[in-house]
């Protein structure tokens, strides 16, 4: 029996959870699933520009696990963009962090 996955720490839930290409009828649409921890890895590494080590610490995982999550997320997004597929952000093993306290 495989070991259960450790919950990945996520700062916020996405505002939009579904993207689709314009002009493709919904009944002809194929798509990929992007887990929420994959979106968080993309945000930390690509949008925020954090190093893998720092981003991994923010998500509460090892650097190697972060790299695997990021690679899977990039693969899913690249497949969707190059094939004209939709992207649905859902699922995964995660825990949403409370917002930081303001001083």
N, CA, C and O atoms as CSV, one atom per row, in Angstrom:
chain,resi,resn,atom,element,x,y,z
A,1,UNK,N,N,0.850,-1.180,0.000
A,1,UNK,CA,C,0.000,0.000,0.000
A,1,UNK,C,C,0.890,1.236,0.000
A,1,UNK,O,O,1.773,1.355,0.850
A,2,UNK,N,N,0.673,2.175,-0.951
A,2,UNK,CA,C,1.521,3.364,-1.032
A,2,UNK,C,C,1.264,4.318,0.135
A,2,UNK,O,O,0.193,4.342,0.740
A,3,UNK,N,N,2.286,5.085,0.408
A,3,UNK,CA,C,2.205,6.081,1.462
A,3,UNK,C,C,1.269,7.204,1.030
A,3,UNK,O,O,1.230,7.552,-0.150
A,4,UNK,N,N,0.511,7.778,1.970
A,4,UNK,CA,C,-0.374,8.885,1.617
A,4,UNK,C,C,0.449,10.148,1.379
A,4,UNK,O,O,1.505,10.338,1.982
A,5,UNK,N,N,-0.050,11.004,0.492
A,5,UNK,CA,C,0.663,12.227,0.147
A,5,UNK,C,C,0.527,13.258,1.265
A,5,UNK,O,O,-0.523,13.386,1.894
A,6,UNK,N,N,1.610,13.981,1.489
A,6,UNK,CA,C,1.609,15.074,2.442
A,6,UNK,C,C,0.842,16.243,1.832
A,6,UNK,O,O,0.982,16.525,0.642
A,7,UNK,N,N,0.042,16.917,2.635
A,7,UNK,CA,C,-0.709,18.067,2.130
A,7,UNK,C,C,0.242,19.193,1.760
A,7,UNK,O,O,1.132,19.550,2.532
A,8,UNK,N,N,0.043,19.748,0.572
A,8,UNK,CA,C,0.857,20.856,0.104
A,8,UNK,C,C,0.194,22.157,0.569
A,8,UNK,O,O,-1.030,22.277,0.519
A,9,UNK,N,N,0.983,23.118,1.013
A,9,UNK,CA,C,0.452,24.386,1.507
A,9,UNK,C,C,0.204,25.327,0.330
A,9,UNK,O,O,1.085,25.544,-0.501
A,10,UNK,N,N,-1.005,25.882,0.272
A,10,UNK,CA,C,-1.417,26.771,-0.805
A,10,UNK,C,C,-1.867,28.080,-0.180
A,10,UNK,O,O,-2.614,28.073,0.798
A,11,UNK,N,N,-1.423,29.201,-0.729
A,11,UNK,CA,C,-1.745,30.514,-0.148
A,11,UNK,C,C,-3.211,30.885,-0.352
A,11,UNK,O,O,-3.879,31.271,0.608
A,12,UNK,N,N,-3.732,30.777,-1.583
A,12,UNK,CA,C,-5.120,31.163,-1.860
A,12,UNK,C,C,-5.738,30.220,-2.885
A,12,UNK,O,O,-5.034,29.551,-3.641
A,13,UNK,N,N,-7.044,30.182,-2.895
A,13,UNK,CA,C,-7.771,29.445,-3.926
A,13,UNK,C,C,-7.844,30.314,-5.174
A,13,UNK,O,O,-7.869,31.540,-5.066
A,14,UNK,N,N,-7.879,29.701,-6.361
A,14,UNK,CA,C,-7.917,30.511,-7.588
A,14,UNK,C,C,-9.245,31.251,-7.736
A,14,UNK,O,O,-10.293,30.769,-7.306
A,15,UNK,N,N,-9.180,32.421,-8.346
A,15,UNK,CA,C,-10.390,33.215,-8.607
A,15,UNK,C,C,-11.210,32.539,-9.705
A,15,UNK,O,O,-12.437,32.475,-9.627
A,16,UNK,N,N,-10.522,32.037,-10.722
A,16,UNK,CA,C,-11.160,31.354,-11.848
A,16,UNK,C,C,-10.604,29.939,-11.899
A,16,UNK,O,O,-9.395,29.744,-11.772
A,17,UNK,N,N,-11.467,28.954,-12.083
A,17,UNK,CA,C,-10.996,27.569,-12.062
A,17,UNK,C,C,-11.149,26.845,-13.398
A,17,UNK,O,O,-10.929,25.637,-13.481
A,18,UNK,N,N,-11.527,27.582,-14.443
A,18,UNK,CA,C,-11.700,26.942,-15.752
A,18,UNK,C,C,-11.328,27.927,-16.854
A,18,UNK,O,O,-11.805,29.062,-16.877
A,19,UNK,N,N,-10.474,27.480,-17.758
A,19,UNK,CA,C,-10.068,28.273,-18.918
A,19,UNK,C,C,-10.337,27.440,-20.160
A,19,UNK,O,O,-10.128,26.227,-20.166
A,20,UNK,N,N,-10.802,28.104,-21.210
A,20,UNK,CA,C,-11.027,27.382,-22.460
A,20,UNK,C,C,-10.687,28.280,-23.629
A,20,UNK,O,O,-10.775,29.504,-23.529
A,21,UNK,N,N,-10.299,27.673,-24.736
A,21,UNK,CA,C,-9.970,28.475,-25.913
A,21,UNK,C,C,-11.237,29.073,-26.527
A,21,UNK,O,O,-12.306,28.463,-26.527
A,22,UNK,N,N,-11.078,30.263,-27.037
A,22,UNK,CA,C,-12.189,30.950,-27.683
A,22,UNK,C,C,-12.505,30.293,-29.016
A,22,UNK,O,O,-11.599,29.902,-29.753
A,23,UNK,N,N,-13.778,30.173,-29.321
A,23,UNK,CA,C,-14.206,29.690,-30.627
A,23,UNK,C,C,-14.335,28.182,-30.758
A,23,UNK,O,O,-14.680,27.692,-31.833
A,24,UNK,N,N,-14.068,27.431,-29.696
A,24,UNK,CA,C,-14.213,25.979,-29.751
A,24,UNK,C,C,-15.533,25.618,-29.072
A,24,UNK,O,O,-15.729,25.943,-27.901
A,25,UNK,N,N,-16.448,24.946,-29.794
A,25,UNK,CA,C,-17.718,24.558,-29.171
A,25,UNK,C,C,-17.460,23.645,-27.964
A,25,UNK,O,O,-16.577,22.788,-27.992
A,26,UNK,N,N,-18.238,23.848,-26.926
A,26,UNK,CA,C,-18.034,23.122,-25.670
A,26,UNK,C,C,-18.146,21.608,-25.860
A,26,UNK,O,O,-17.462,20.861,-25.160
A,27,UNK,N,N,-18.976,21.137,-26.772
A,27,UNK,CA,C,-19.128,19.698,-26.966
A,27,UNK,C,C,-17.936,19.074,-27.703
A,27,UNK,O,O,-17.783,17.853,-27.706
A,28,UNK,N,N,-17.096,19.904,-28.325
A,28,UNK,CA,C,-15.900,19.403,-29.013
A,28,UNK,C,C,-14.630,19.587,-28.176
A,28,UNK,O,O,-13.536,19.232,-28.614
A,29,UNK,N,N,-14.778,20.131,-26.993
A,29,UNK,CA,C,-13.637,20.540,-26.189
A,29,UNK,C,C,-13.020,19.388,-25.409
A,29,UNK,O,O,-13.714,18.646,-24.715
A,30,UNK,N,N,-11.701,19.251,-25.536
A,30,UNK,CA,C,-10.940,18.342,-24.693
A,30,UNK,C,C,-10.260,19.200,-23.644
A,30,UNK,O,O,-10.210,20.423,-23.776
A,31,UNK,N,N,-9.733,18.566,-22.600
A,31,UNK,CA,C,-9.107,19.381,-21.574
A,31,UNK,C,C,-8.150,18.612,-20.698
A,31,UNK,O,O,-8.030,17.390,-20.789
A,32,UNK,N,N,-7.468,19.357,-19.843
A,32,UNK,CA,C,-6.555,18.784,-18.854
A,32,UNK,C,C,-6.963,19.297,-17.477
A,32,UNK,O,O,-7.589,20.348,-17.338
A,33,UNK,N,N,-6.590,18.525,-16.475
A,33,UNK,CA,C,-6.808,18.911,-15.081
A,33,UNK,C,C,-5.476,19.407,-14.528
A,33,UNK,O,O,-4.457,18.724,-14.638
A,34,UNK,N,N,-5.491,20.588,-13.940
A,34,UNK,CA,C,-4.330,21.145,-13.262
A,34,UNK,C,C,-4.643,21.134,-11.770
A,34,UNK,O,O,-5.495,21.899,-11.318
A,35,UNK,N,N,-3.965,20.273,-10.987
A,35,UNK,CA,C,-4.236,20.247,-9.550
A,35,UNK,C,C,-3.888,21.594,-8.911
A,35,UNK,O,O,-3.037,22.328,-9.413
A,36,UNK,N,N,-4.548,21.902,-7.815
A,36,UNK,CA,C,-4.341,23.192,-7.172
A,36,UNK,C,C,-2.899,23.383,-6.726
A,36,UNK,O,O,-2.380,24.498,-6.780
A,37,UNK,N,N,-2.244,22.311,-6.287
A,37,UNK,CA,C,-0.832,22.476,-5.894
A,37,UNK,C,C,0.057,22.746,-7.110
A,37,UNK,O,O,1.114,23.363,-6.979
A,38,UNK,N,N,-0.364,22.288,-8.285
A,38,UNK,CA,C,0.361,22.607,-9.508
A,38,UNK,C,C,0.250,24.083,-9.851
A,38,UNK,O,O,1.230,24.701,-10.268
A,39,UNK,N,N,-0.941,24.650,-9.677
A,39,UNK,CA,C,-1.116,26.081,-9.898
A,39,UNK,C,C,-0.269,26.884,-8.916
A,39,UNK,O,O,0.340,27.886,-9.292
A,40,UNK,N,N,-0.230,26.449,-7.664
A,40,UNK,CA,C,0.577,27.140,-6.653
A,40,UNK,C,C,2.060,27.073,-7.005
A,40,UNK,O,O,2.782,28.055,-6.832
A,41,UNK,N,N,2.519,25.927,-7.495
A,41,UNK,CA,C,3.924,25.795,-7.902
A,41,UNK,C,C,4.233,26.732,-9.072
A,41,UNK,O,O,5.283,27.374,-9.087
A,42,UNK,N,N,3.336,26.816,-10.043
A,42,UNK,CA,C,3.518,27.746,-11.156
A,42,UNK,C,C,3.564,29.188,-10.665
A,42,UNK,O,O,4.390,29.978,-11.121
A,43,UNK,N,N,2.684,29.524,-9.743
A,43,UNK,CA,C,2.649,30.887,-9.204
A,43,UNK,C,C,3.957,31.237,-8.502
A,43,UNK,O,O,4.532,32.299,-8.736
A,44,UNK,N,N,4.417,30.340,-7.643
A,44,UNK,CA,C,5.623,30.623,-6.869
A,44,UNK,C,C,6.868,30.698,-7.751
A,44,UNK,O,O,7.675,31.617,-7.614
A,45,UNK,N,N,7.020,29.733,-8.652
A,45,UNK,CA,C,8.240,29.662,-9.465
A,45,UNK,C,C,8.232,30.653,-10.623
A,45,UNK,O,O,9.226,31.340,-10.856
A,46,UNK,N,N,7.135,30.732,-11.341
A,46,UNK,CA,C,7.105,31.523,-12.570
A,46,UNK,C,C,6.558,32.937,-12.374
A,46,UNK,O,O,7.116,33.891,-12.916
A,47,UNK,N,N,5.484,33.086,-11.616
A,47,UNK,CA,C,4.914,34.424,-11.425
A,47,UNK,C,C,5.660,35.211,-10.350
A,47,UNK,O,O,5.891,36.409,-10.510
A,48,UNK,N,N,6.036,34.554,-9.266
A,48,UNK,CA,C,6.745,35.242,-8.181
A,48,UNK,C,C,8.261,35.203,-8.354
A,48,UNK,O,O,8.968,36.011,-7.751
A,49,UNK,N,N,8.769,34.283,-9.162
A,49,UNK,CA,C,10.203,34.195,-9.415
A,49,UNK,C,C,11.025,33.653,-8.263
A,49,UNK,O,O,12.217,33.947,-8.162
A,50,UNK,N,N,10.407,32.863,-7.389
A,50,UNK,CA,C,11.135,32.291,-6.257
A,50,UNK,C,C,12.021,31.134,-6.713
A,50,UNK,O,O,11.733,30.481,-7.716
A,51,UNK,N,N,13.087,30.890,-5.979
A,51,UNK,CA,C,13.912,29.715,-6.261
A,51,UNK,C,C,13.115,28.472,-5.881
A,51,UNK,O,O,12.165,28.550,-5.103
A,52,UNK,N,N,13.499,27.346,-6.424
A,52,UNK,CA,C,12.794,26.104,-6.113
A,52,UNK,C,C,12.882,25.781,-4.630
A,52,UNK,O,O,11.923,25.281,-4.043
A,53,UNK,N,N,14.013,26.060,-4.033
A,53,UNK,CA,C,14.189,25.770,-2.609
A,53,UNK,C,C,13.245,26.625,-1.758
A,53,UNK,O,O,12.608,26.113,-0.837
A,54,UNK,N,N,13.155,27.914,-2.058
A,54,UNK,CA,C,12.270,28.812,-1.313
A,54,UNK,C,C,10.803,28.464,-1.559
A,54,UNK,O,O,10.001,28.444,-0.626
A,55,UNK,N,N,10.458,28.192,-2.809
A,55,UNK,CA,C,9.081,27.840,-3.143
A,55,UNK,C,C,8.670,26.526,-2.471
A,55,UNK,O,O,7.541,26.386,-2.002
A,56,UNK,N,N,9.593,25.574,-2.431
A,56,UNK,CA,C,9.309,24.300,-1.765
A,56,UNK,C,C,9.037,24.515,-0.280
A,56,UNK,O,O,8.127,23.906,0.282
A,57,UNK,N,N,9.819,25.375,0.350
A,57,UNK,CA,C,9.604,25.675,1.766
A,57,UNK,C,C,8.236,26.332,1.974
A,57,UNK,O,O,7.548,26.034,2.951
A,58,UNK,N,N,7.842,27.218,1.066
A,58,UNK,CA,C,6.525,27.860,1.163
A,58,UNK,C,C,5.388,26.851,1.047
A,58,UNK,O,O,4.337,27.023,1.663
A,59,UNK,N,N,5.597,25.798,0.257
A,59,UNK,CA,C,4.564,24.783,0.077
A,59,UNK,C,C,4.673,23.650,1.093
A,59,UNK,O,O,3.798,22.785,1.150
A,60,UNK,N,N,5.737,23.644,1.895
A,60,UNK,CA,C,5.891,22.609,2.916
A,60,UNK,C,C,6.291,21.259,2.360
A,60,UNK,O,O,5.937,20.225,2.928
A,61,UNK,N,N,7.033,21.254,1.244
A,61,UNK,CA,C,7.489,20.000,0.633
A,61,UNK,C,C,8.991,20.095,0.372
A,61,UNK,O,O,9.586,21.164,0.512
A,62,UNK,N,N,9.591,18.984,-0.005
A,62,UNK,CA,C,11.014,18.993,-0.338
A,62,UNK,C,C,11.220,19.644,-1.709
A,62,UNK,O,O,10.276,19.781,-2.487
A,63,UNK,N,N,12.445,20.038,-1.990
A,63,UNK,CA,C,12.761,20.639,-3.279
A,63,UNK,C,C,12.497,19.657,-4.418
A,63,UNK,O,O,12.018,20.055,-5.480
A,64,UNK,N,N,12.804,18.388,-4.207
A,64,UNK,CA,C,12.561,17.379,-5.250
A,64,UNK,C,C,11.067,17.218,-5.527
A,64,UNK,O,O,10.658,17.107,-6.682
A,65,UNK,N,N,10.256,17.205,-4.473
A,65,UNK,CA,C,8.806,17.101,-4.655
A,65,UNK,C,C,8.277,18.338,-5.367
A,65,UNK,O,O,7.422,18.234,-6.247
A,66,UNK,N,N,8.782,19.508,-4.989
A,66,UNK,CA,C,8.361,20.739,-5.662
A,66,UNK,C,C,8.665,20.664,-7.153
A,66,UNK,O,O,7.828,21.033,-7.977
A,67,UNK,N,N,9.851,20.192,-7.501
A,67,UNK,CA,C,10.224,20.073,-8.918
A,67,UNK,C,C,9.289,19.136,-9.665
A,67,UNK,O,O,8.934,19.407,-10.812
A,68,UNK,N,N,8.883,18.037,-9.036
A,68,UNK,CA,C,7.938,17.106,-9.672
A,68,UNK,C,C,6.565,17.757,-9.861
A,68,UNK,O,O,5.941,17.595,-10.910
A,69,UNK,N,N,6.097,18.489,-8.854
A,69,UNK,CA,C,4.807,19.178,-8.953
A,69,UNK,C,C,4.856,20.214,-10.074
A,69,UNK,O,O,3.939,20.297,-10.890
A,70,UNK,N,N,5.926,20.998,-10.107
A,70,UNK,CA,C,6.090,22.046,-11.121
A,70,UNK,C,C,6.177,21.448,-12.523
A,70,UNK,O,O,5.563,21.967,-13.455
A,71,UNK,N,N,6.926,20.376,-12.679
A,71,UNK,CA,C,7.052,19.732,-13.990
A,71,UNK,C,C,5.698,19.218,-14.476
A,71,UNK,O,O,5.363,19.368,-15.651
A,72,UNK,N,N,4.924,18.616,-13.582
A,72,UNK,CA,C,3.593,18.133,-13.955
A,72,UNK,C,C,2.657,19.265,-14.355
A,72,UNK,O,O,1.877,19.134,-15.298
A,73,UNK,N,N,2.741,20.375,-13.631
A,73,UNK,CA,C,1.896,21.530,-13.939
A,73,UNK,C,C,2.279,22.140,-15.286
A,73,UNK,O,O,1.410,22.469,-16.094
A,74,UNK,N,N,3.570,22.288,-15.521
A,74,UNK,CA,C,4.019,22.847,-16.800
A,74,UNK,C,C,3.628,21.945,-17.960
A,74,UNK,O,O,3.247,22.430,-19.025
A,75,UNK,N,N,3.721,20.632,-17.760
A,75,UNK,CA,C,3.336,19.667,-18.792
A,75,UNK,C,C,1.849,19.816,-19.131
A,75,UNK,O,O,1.478,19.844,-20.304
A,76,UNK,N,N,1.005,19.912,-18.108
A,76,UNK,CA,C,-0.439,20.023,-18.328
A,76,UNK,C,C,-0.774,21.318,-19.069
A,76,UNK,O,O,-1.556,21.302,-20.020
A,77,UNK,N,N,-0.195,22.424,-18.643
A,77,UNK,CA,C,-0.479,23.715,-19.278
A,77,UNK,C,C,0.045,23.735,-20.713
A,77,UNK,O,O,-0.636,24.225,-21.614
A,78,UNK,N,N,1.230,23.215,-20.927
A,78,UNK,CA,C,1.800,23.189,-22.284
A,78,UNK,C,C,0.949,22.342,-23.228
A,78,UNK,O,O,0.721,22.731,-24.374
A,79,UNK,N,N,0.481,21.191,-22.757
A,79,UNK,CA,C,-0.379,20.350,-23.602
A,79,UNK,C,C,-1.666,21.078,-23.955
A,79,UNK,O,O,-2.115,21.032,-25.100
A,80,UNK,N,N,-2.261,21.751,-22.972
A,80,UNK,CA,C,-3.517,22.459,-23.219
A,80,UNK,C,C,-3.316,23.606,-24.214
A,80,UNK,O,O,-4.106,23.774,-25.143
A,81,UNK,N,N,-2.278,24.377,-24.017
A,81,UNK,CA,C,-2.054,25.528,-24.897
A,81,UNK,C,C,-1.716,25.118,-26.326
A,81,UNK,O,O,-2.212,25.725,-27.275
A,82,UNK,N,N,-0.887,24.107,-26.490
A,82,UNK,CA,C,-0.482,23.713,-27.836
A,82,UNK,C,C,-1.559,22.944,-28.588
A,82,UNK,O,O,-1.550,22.916,-29.819
A,83,UNK,N,N,-2.485,22.320,-27.870
A,83,UNK,CA,C,-3.539,21.537,-28.523
A,83,UNK,C,C,-4.896,22.240,-28.552
A,83,UNK,O,O,-5.860,21.703,-29.098
A,84,UNK,N,N,-4.976,23.434,-27.970
A,84,UNK,CA,C,-6.258,24.138,-27.942
A,84,UNK,C,C,-7.254,23.505,-26.996
A,84,UNK,O,O,-8.451,23.493,-27.284
A,85,UNK,N,N,-6.800,22.983,-25.885
A,85,UNK,CA,C,-7.651,22.321,-24.894
A,85,UNK,C,C,-7.973,23.282,-23.758
A,85,UNK,O,O,-7.353,24.335,-23.608
A,86,UNK,N,N,-8.955,22.889,-22.967
A,86,UNK,CA,C,-9.311,23.663,-21.785
A,86,UNK,C,C,-8.409,23.253,-20.613
A,86,UNK,O,O,-7.774,22.198,-20.635
A,87,UNK,N,N,-8.371,24.112,-19.597
A,87,UNK,CA,C,-7.633,23.823,-18.363
A,87,UNK,C,C,-8.621,23.972,-17.211
A,87,UNK,O,O,-9.208,25.035,-17.013
A,88,UNK,N,N,-8.794,22.889,-16.455
A,88,UNK,CA,C,-9.660,22.914,-15.271
A,88,UNK,C,C,-8.760,22.788,-14.045
A,88,UNK,O,O,-7.990,21.835,-13.929
A,89,UNK,N,N,-8.858,23.751,-13.135
A,89,UNK,CA,C,-8.058,23.744,-11.913
A,89,UNK,C,C,-8.911,23.137,-10.814
A,89,UNK,O,O,-9.902,23.725,-10.379
A,90,UNK,N,N,-8.512,21.952,-10.373
A,90,UNK,CA,C,-9.287,21.269,-9.332
A,90,UNK,C,C,-8.485,20.118,-8.744
A,90,UNK,O,O,-7.549,19.607,-9.359
A,91,UNK,N,N,-8.870,19.730,-7.559
A,91,UNK,CA,C,-8.304,18.550,-6.925
A,91,UNK,C,C,-6.906,18.756,-6.391
A,91,UNK,O,O,-6.387,19.871,-6.342
A,92,UNK,N,N,-6.321,17.659,-5.998
A,92,UNK,CA,C,-4.994,17.685,-5.429
A,92,UNK,C,C,-5.044,17.428,-3.932
A,92,UNK,O,O,-6.114,17.249,-3.350
A,93,UNK,N,N,-3.878,17.412,-3.330
A,93,UNK,CA,C,-3.749,17.209,-1.893
A,93,UNK,C,C,-3.148,18.492,-1.336
A,93,UNK,O,O,-1.944,18.720,-1.454
A,94,UNK,N,N,-3.978,19.321,-0.734
A,94,UNK,CA,C,-3.506,20.632,-0.321
A,94,UNK,C,C,-4.210,21.110,0.938
A,94,UNK,O,O,-5.226,20.558,1.359
A,95,UNK,N,N,-3.642,22.145,1.521
A,95,UNK,CA,C,-4.235,22.838,2.661
A,95,UNK,C,C,-4.096,24.329,2.394
A,95,UNK,O,O,-2.996,24.810,2.118
A,96,UNK,N,N,-5.186,25.057,2.474
A,96,UNK,CA,C,-5.154,26.498,2.235
A,96,UNK,C,C,-4.691,27.180,3.520
A,96,UNK,O,O,-5.249,26.961,4.595
A,97,UNK,N,N,-3.657,28.011,3.383
A,97,UNK,CA,C,-3.124,28.738,4.530
A,97,UNK,C,C,-4.030,29.911,4.872
A,97,UNK,O,O,-4.641,30.496,3.978
A,98,UNK,N,N,-4.129,30.266,6.158
A,98,UNK,CA,C,-4.894,31.468,6.505
A,98,UNK,C,C,-4.164,32.705,6.002
A,98,UNK,O,O,-2.943,32.683,5.844
A,99,UNK,N,N,-4.903,33.786,5.748
A,99,UNK,CA,C,-4.232,35.009,5.253
A,99,UNK,C,C,-3.264,35.547,6.313
A,99,UNK,O,O,-3.496,35.384,7.511
A,100,UNK,N,N,-2.175,36.189,5.863
A,100,UNK,CA,C,-1.217,36.730,6.830
A,100,UNK,C,C,-1.838,37.860,7.642
A,100,UNK,O,O,-2.701,38.590,7.153
A,101,UNK,N,N,-1.396,37.993,8.865
A,101,UNK,CA,C,-1.904,39.048,9.745
A,101,UNK,C,C,-1.347,40.391,9.305
A,101,UNK,O,O,-0.172,40.497,8.951
A,102,UNK,N,N,-2.182,41.409,9.326
A,102,UNK,CA,C,-1.749,42.759,8.952
A,102,UNK,C,C,-1.406,43.516,10.221
A,102,UNK,O,O,-2.077,43.386,11.244
A,103,UNK,N,N,-0.370,44.291,10.135
A,103,UNK,CA,C,0.059,45.051,11.326
A,103,UNK,C,C,-0.324,46.487,11.229
A,103,UNK,O,O,-0.041,47.264,12.140
